[in-house]
Amino acid sequence: MTTTLPPPARKELERAVQLSRDGRLATAEDICIELLARFPADPEVTHFSGVLANRMGRYEIAIQRLTRCVQADPRRARALAALGLAHEQLGHSDAARDSFALAVRADPSFAEAHNGLGVALFRAGRVREAIESFDRALALDPASAETRLNRARALHALGLDAAAARSWREALSLAPRRDDVVRICAVGLLESGERAAGIAAMQGFLERVPDDAVARSQLALALDAEGRTDEALGEMQRALEGNAPSRVHNASGTLSMRKGRWTEALASFEAALAADPSADDVKVNAALVLRELGRREEAFARMREASASRDARVLNQLAAMHGQLGESDLAVATAGRAIAEAPALAEAHTTLSVELLRRGELERGWREHVFRPTRGSAIFEEVQQGRYPPAMPRELRGADIVVRAEQGLGDVLFFLRYAMPLHAAGARLHVLKADPRLKPILQRSFPANVVDSDADLPAGATALWIGDLPMFVRPLTGRDVEPMFPLVPLADRVASLREKLGDGAPLAGLAWRAGTAPRTGLVGQKLLSKEVAPALLAAALAALPYRWVSIQRRPGEGETAEMERALGAPLLDFSAANEDLEDILALMSLLDEYVGVSSTNVHLRAGVGRGGRVLVPFPADWRWQAARASPWFPGFATYREDREAGWGGALAELRAGLERGS
């Protein structure tokens, strides 16, 4: 129902509206108070007065006025939306959601009401419903930068980073000069992995708003991730000037943590927590640093504090930390909680995959393995929509199956074993973009067409990434483990190396480091490195009746001499063989023993039918399992670093095994 204001009152209301537009809110409010006293139930007066109270931040008063308005006129959609906004500002989430829902029902074409409903649903944790509301709002008003920002936040919360990044970019293009929009988009792009675009947007923003310390600290982290360390340190120093907020101290601690400056990092994290004791992501960072400093009980206390979080990325960091500590059940449970909060969060699926595979739950682990981050984020949308991995052809005989190479040399060799059942069933295999060093070995050892370009592939082929072969093949075989296929070394390389090695005692190859150099810092960064101190390894092997052969790729300066001193014996230096895959394959076929950490050479060694003795750092890489022999590497004995005691026991077992030849 509506009432008609007398002309003088209507003129006063129109004057209040104009004063509001001119920014003279207090004067407009005085007029509204007088009108409300005379017309307390008039929907036009109560509607405008409520909107004005919202603008003035007087949300309780806005609720009183707007409630009277919608009681008088329940179909007034804009008043319902304004009421929803007031409830939202006061944290009345259910009331806000209900008001926006009524506004949408009253006027389905009201884009802002759909957007408001989406925000309320998002804050209630109903993220997928929120995205549906944002999509409806955008269909009605495609030019709304705010709605695209909200949609991007929701997509990011679900872990759909590629889709989120598109929404950030769209919002940025709609409002390139609005600093509030540019700042949010820049941060969003950085968090979604679009560092180049995020850095450019953030730098443009900071040219106009140079005093935004939080934005500057985020730029510093992005620059450091790009290897622009000096620039990063300069930006962080500027961000810390003055009374820096919690998020700046957290960013500063993260930067110090990346550099291995543990004491500095802890001081920054404690400063961040002093400013904001509820910051769960800071608690996780502090726990990691406390662990590195040997303050385990304090680290566990911080982890327990953060464990109540509902932030999926915080939970994933916790899960990875539990995995590093060997707390497998907690790692799996916490990663599961992260996925429940953000079902598409790829890093949480990856954490879960690593832990499931490490503990031998292979079928489930392969399903989660599809989210590994080695192929970019676009693939995850394909996974979410059920378009990837592809279905196996009904008839394999004569079918063309393309395997796209990814990851390192050893990974390609490891996963190609899972293509052999497809070959046995009559499929034609094609390996796309394998490392050029590996190509000639595969061409003579593996039953596939090895090609460098998509143009060389047959039309209509079924294509998948190599790491998804175990899940793809399982319906055919019913198995989670396949044997390594044979690798054929070149006869002339074998003959040449045999001559160089000469005659004498049995030959044992030594390798003490593999993987990328460890970068201290964020959870999971150390897992790419496998290393045992060379002198420690050599001392455990001293006086054993072997001729020792260095097969260490690019040993550090002085390491070979250090090994010889600790061994008390000469070390035949064949480290350069690693620069030619044909040479190292031939060498692997000639060595009587392999002793060292896992690397590509272990895969080559398995391919030529030889075993070895593998030193497995804690926590174990999933290929070597947490508590049993690796099913993929029969004939390889494992010697495992202890979480507390280190390598001592493993090296003693290694020596004993070599002494008894078992």
N, C-alpha and C positions, 0 to 999 in steps of 0.2 A: 504494500500500500504506500502511496505517496501523498504528501500534502502540498498545497500551493502557498508559497510565502507571499505576504503582501508586498507590493512593489517597493516600498521604502526598505523593507528588510532584505529583499532580493538585491537592491543596489548596495546595501552594506556588505552582503556576502560577496558580491562581485568585487567590491573594493578590497575586501580581505584577500581574495584570490590574487588580485593584482599586486598587493603589497607583498604577498608571499613570493610571487614571481620576481619581485624586485629585491628580495632578500631581507625585507623588513618583517621578520617573523614575529617579533614581540608585539609590534603594533597590530599585525593581523590576528594574533592570539587574543589581544584585548577585545577586538571586535567579535571574535568567535565566542568569548565568554559571555558577552552581553547578549548575543543572539541565542546561545544555548539556554540562558536563563528565561528567555521569552518563548523559545520554540524547542524544548528539550527532546522531542521525539521526531523532529523533522529530519527525514533521511538525507536531504542535501546539506543541511547545517551539520548534522552529526558526522556525515561522511567527510566533508572537507575539514572539519575540526579535528577528526581523528587522523587524517593524512598529515595535517599541520603538526599535530603532536608527535607523530612519527618523525617528521623532519627535525623537530626540536629535541629528539631523543627522550621524550616523555612517554615511554611505551605503556606504562600502566594507565595513564590518562587516555592514551590512544585506544587501548582495549575497551575502556568504559564507553567512550564515545562511539566507537565502531560497532560494539555489541548492540547499543541502542539503535544504530542505523540498520543493521541487518535484521533486528527484530521487527523493525517497521517495514523493511523491504528486503525479504530473504533472497531475492533474485539479483541483488545489486552486486555483480561479480567483482567490480573494482574495490568496493568496500570490503568484501570478503577477503580479497587478496591483501589489502592493507592490514586487515586484522591478522591474517596469517603472518605477515612480516613482523608485526608488533610482538606476537607470541614467540616467533622465532628469535627475536632479539633478546627476549627474556628467558630463553631456554625452555619454553613450553613446547616441546617437540611434538607431542600428540595433538595439542590444540592447533599448532601451526599447520600440521599435516591435514587435519580435518578442515580447517578454514580454506586452505588452498584447494582441497578436493571439492568443496562446495562451490568455490569460484569457478573451477573447471566445469562442474556440472551446470552451473548457471549460464556460462558462456564458453562453449567448447572451442571457440575461435580466439580466445584470449591467451596469447602466447606467454605473457608474463606470468599468468597464473600457472600454466604448465611448468614453466621454469621454477617458480616458487615451490610447487609441489615436488619437483625433482630434488631441489635442495633439501626439503624436509625429509624426503625418503632417504636421501644419501646420508644425512646426519643420523637417521634411525638405523643405518646399516643395511638398508634395502637397496643395494647399489644397482642391481640390474633393473629394478623397477624405476629407479631414478633416471637411468639412461633412457628408458622408454619415454619418460616425461620430457626429458631434454630433446629427444628426437622429435616429439610432437611439437614442442615449442619452436624448434628450428624449421620445421615444415611450414609453420605459420609466419615465422619472422627469421628468414635466413641471414639477415644482416646483424643479428644480435651477437656482439662479441662476448657479452656476459654469459649467455647460454652456452656458447662454445667453450668458454673457460670452465664452466661447471661440468659440462660433458667430459672435457679432458681430465678433470680431477677424478671423476667417477671411473673412467676407463683406466687411469693410472692406478687407482685403488684396487682394481681387479687384476692388475698386472698386464693389461693390454697396452703395452708401452708404444708399440708402433701406431696403433689407432689413436692413442692419446696424443702422440707427437703431431699427427695430422691435425687434430683439433687445436692444439696450441698454435700451429703455424697458421691455420685459418683465422683464429682470433687475432693473431698478430697482424695479418694482412688487412683485417677489417678496421683495426684501430692502431695504426703504426705510430701515432703521435700521442696516444694516451699512456702516460707513464705507468699508471696502475696496471693496465693491461699488459704493457710490454714487460714489466717486471715479473708478473706472474707467468707469462709465457716463457720468458728466458729461463726461469727456475724450472718450469715444467719440462722444457726441452732438454735441459741438462740432466734432470732426473730420469728422463726417458731414454737417455743414451745418445741424444742428438747434440753432441758437444759442440761441433763447429757452429751450427745455427744458434745454439744457446749462448755460446761465447759472444758471437757477433751481436745478438740482441741485448745481452747484458752490458756489453761495452757501450752500445748506443744509449742505453738507459742511464748508465753512470756518467756519461758526458753531460746529461741534463740534470741528474740528481746525484751529485758526487758524494753526498754525506750519508748515503744508505749503506751502513756498515755490513748488514747481513748480506745484501746483494753482492757487495765487494768480496766478502769472504767466500761466497759460493763461486764467484768468478775465479778466485784464487785456486780453489780445489779443482775446477775444470781445467785451468791452465796447467796445473801440475800433472793432471791425468794425461794431458797432451804432450808432456815432456818439457813444458816451458817453465822450468823450475824457478829461474831467477825472477821472471815476471810474477809467478805465483807468490813467491816470498814477499815481493814488493807490495802486491795488492793486499796480502794478509796483514802486513805491518800497518798499512793505512787503515784497514778495517778495525784494527785493535786500538787505534788512537781514541782517547776519550773513554767514556763509560760504556764499554762494549757489552751488548746483551748476550744472553746464554748461547744463542745459536752461533754467534761469532766465535766464542770460546770453544764451542764444540768443533767448529770447522778448523780452528787453529790447532786443536788437539789432534784432529784427524790428519792434518798436514804433517805435524811432528811425528805422529805414529807411522806414517808412510816412510819417513826418513829413519825410523828406528830410534828416535829420540824419546825414549820411554818416559823419563822423568819429566821432561818438558810437557809431553802429551798428558800425563796424569795431572799435572798442575792445571792445565787448560780445562780438562774434563771436570775437575773438582770445582773450578771457578764457574763452569757452566751449570753444574748441579746446585751450587750455592745460589745462583740466580733463578734457576727453575728446577726444584727438587723432583718434579714429576716427569722429567724428560727421559723416557725409557731408552731411546736410542743412545743417549749419552751414557747411561748406566752400562749398556752393553760394551760401548767403547772403553769405558773405565775398567770393566772386568777383563777385557782383553789385555790392556796394559798392565794391570795388576798381576795377571798370570805371567806375563813376560818378566816382570820384576820379582817373581818368586813369591808373591804375597797371595797364596792360593786361597786361604780362607776368606780374605777380603774380596777376592775375585768371585768366589762362589756366592757371597752375600749379595754382591751387585747383580749377579745373574738371577738370583732368587727374586730380587726386587723387580727386575724387568720381566720376569716370567708371567706376570699378570697382564701384560700388555695385550691389546687387540690389534696393534699395528703389525700387519703381515710382514713387512720388511724387518722390523725388530725381531719378530719371532723367528724369521729365517736366519738372521745372524746368530741368535741363540742356538738354533738347531745345529748350525755349522760348528759352533763352539763345542756343543755337546759331542758332536762327531769327532772333533779333534781330540777331545779328552777321553775317547773310548766309551762314552756313555751312550751306547747305541739305542737303547729303548727310549731314552729321553730325546735323542736326536730325531728319531722317527716320529714320536708323538708330537714334538714341537713343530717339526716341518709340516705335519698333518694339520696342526692348528693354523699355521700360516696359510696353507692352501684353503682351509675352510673360510678364512677371512677374505682371501683374494684368490679365487680358483684358477686364474690365468697367470699367477705370478711365476714366471719361468724359473727364477733363481730358487724358489722354494721347491719346485718339482725337481730341479737339479740336485739340491741338497738331499732330498728324499731318495732320489735315484742312487746317488753315491752310497748312501748308508744301506739301502736295501741290497744293492749288489755286493757291497763289502761284507754283509752278514750272510750272503748266500741265498737271499730271496729273489732269485733271478727273474722269474716270470713277471712279477710285479715291478721289479727294478727296471726291466727293459721298457715297460709301458711308461714309466716316468722319465726314462732316458731320452725320450723324444723331445724333451724341453731343454736339452743342453744348449749352451749359448754359443756354439761354434759356428752357427750358420746365419747369424743375424736374427732380428726379432720378427721379421715378416712371416716366417714359417709358423710362428705360434698362432697367428690368426687362422692359418690354414688348419692347424690342429684343432683349435676351438670350434671351427665350423665343420669339422668332420671330413675335410677334403684331403687330409694328410694324416698318416701315411696312406699310400694308395692300396687298394685291394689287390690281392694276388690274382693274376689271370686264372680263369677257370681251367684253361688248358695250357700247361706250361710248355709242352713240347712245341718248339718252334716260336715261342713267345720271346720278344726282345725285352730285356730288363736292363736298365741303365743304373749303375751305381755311381753316385757323385762322391768323389773323394773329398775328405775334410780332415782337419786336425793334422797330426804329425805322421811321419813315416811309419813309426811303430803302430800307430792306431790303424792306419790303412791295412797294414799286414795283419793285424789282429782281427779286424772285422771282416776282411775278405774271406776268411774261413767259412763264414756263414752264407756265402754265395755258392759254395760247392754243392749243397743239396739241390739248388736251382739248376745247376749245370747237369747234375745227375738225372734230374727229371726232364731234361731235354731243352731247357731254356737257352737262348743265346744271350750271353753276358757281354756288357759293354762297361768299361771303367772310364769315367770322364774326369779329366783334369787331375790325374795322379801326378805327384811330384816327378819332374823330369829325371831325377836320379833313380827313381824306382821303376820307371817305365820299361827299360830293357829287361830288367829282371822279371817283371810281370809278363812281358811278351813271350818269354820262353818258359815260364813256370806256371802261369795261371791261365785257365781256359777262357780267355776273354779277349775282346777287341778293345785295346787301350787307345783312347782318342783324346784329343786336346780341345775340341770345339763341339758345341751343340750341333753345328752344321753337319758334323760327321755321323750323326746318329740317325737311325731309321725312324720314319714317321710312326706315331702311334705307340712308341715304346713306353713301358711302365718305368717311371723314374723315381728313385728314392736316394736319400743320403746314406752314406755307408754305415754310419752308426746306428741306423734303424734296421739294418739287416736282421739282427737277432729276433726282433719282434715280428718283422715281416715274414720270416721263414718258419717261425715256431708252429703255425697251423699245419704246415707241411710235414714237419719232422716230429713235433711233440717234444722236442729237446731244447734245453737252454744252453747247451755246451756243444761245440763242434771242434774237431781236431784241426790243428794247423795243416795247411797244404804244403807239399814239399817245394823247396826253393832249390834251383839248380845253379851252383856257382860255375864260373867260366873255368874250363880246364887249364888254360894257359896261365890264368891268375893263380890258381891253386899250385901249379908247378913252380911258378916264379917265387911265390911266398914260401913254399916248402924248402926251396934252395936257400933262401935268405935266413930262414929259421935254423937250418942246420940240424945236426943230430945231437943226441944227448938225453938228459932226463926229461920226463914228461913236461909238457908246456901248459902253463896256467895263465890265462889272461886276467888282468886286474883292471877294474874300473871303479872309481870311488865317488863319482858325481854324475848326475844325469838331470835332464829337464832344464828349464830356464833358471837363471840365477834367481835365488829367493828374494822377493821384495817384501820387506817387513810391512806390516800394517793391517789392512782390512782382513777380516775373517776369510780364510780360504786361499789367500795369496801364497802361502808357503807350500801348499800342496803340490805345486808344479815342480818343486825341487826335491831331489833325492840325493843325500850326501852322507858320507861317513868320513871323518878326518883321515887323510891319507896316512899320516904317521901312525895313528891308532890301528888302522887296518894292517899296515905293514908289520908292526910290532907283533901282532897276533899270528903272523905267518912266518916269522923268522925261523930259520934253520930247517924248514920243511924241504923235502927232496924234490923240488920243482925248479924248472927254469921259468922265471917270471917274465911275463910279456905285458907291457903297458898298452892297453887298448882304450885308455882314457882320452876322450875327445877334447882337444885343446886344453891340456893340463895347465894349471897356473904356474907362474914363474917360480922356479925352485922346487916344485912339487916332485918332479922325477928324482932329483938328487935326495930329497927328503925321504922318499920311499926307499931308495937304495940304502941309505944309512940305517933306517929302521929294519929293513929286511936282512941286512948284513950280507947282501948278495947283489949282483948286477941285475939291472932291469932292462930287458930288451925293449927299446922304445919303438913301438909300432903305432903310436898315437896318430900319425899322419894317415894311416889306412882309413880312418874315419872320413876323410875328405873325399873318398871315392867309394861309393857303395859296393861296387864290384869287388874291390880289394878287401873291404871289411867282411863281406859275405864269404869270400874265399878263406879269409883268416879264421872266421868262426868255424869253418868246416875242419880246420887243421888243429885247433887247440884241444888238448886233452881235458882241460878244466876251464870253466868260467867262474870267476869269483868277483862279485861286486854288486852294485845296485842295478836295478832294472833300467833298461834303456832300449832303444831300437835294436841294439846288438843282441839282446835277449830274444827278440822276435826272429832275427836272422838265425840265431843259434838254434832255436826251435825248428825253423824251417829246414835246416840241414840235418835234422834228426839228432842233435846233440843236446845234452842236458847242461846243468850248471848249478851253482850255489849262489843264491840271491839274497842280498842283505836288504831287508824290508824296513824302512823307517816307520816310526809311529806318528800318526795312525796309518795303517796299511792302505796303499792304493787298492781300489776294489778288485783289480785283476789278481791280486795276491791274497785276497780274502782276509778277514779279521782273525779267524781262529782255526783255519784248516789249510791244507795244501791247496794250491790253485788248481782247479779242474781243467784250466786251459793250458797248463804247462807241466804235464807229467814228465818226470825225470829231472825236475828242478827242485832241489832242497831249499827251504827258506830259513833264514836266521833273522829273528825279529828284534828290533829295538824295543826296550822296555820303557814305558811311559815315565817311570820314576828313576830306574837304575841306569838307563841309557844303553850303550852298546856292549858293555862288559860281558854279560852273559851270552849274548848272541855270538860275539867273536870267539869266546871260549868254545862254544858248540861248533863253530865253523872250523876251528883248528882240530878239534877232536874228530870231526867228520873227515877232514882231509887226511889225518893220520891213519885212520882205519879204512880209508877208501870207500866210505859209504855215505 
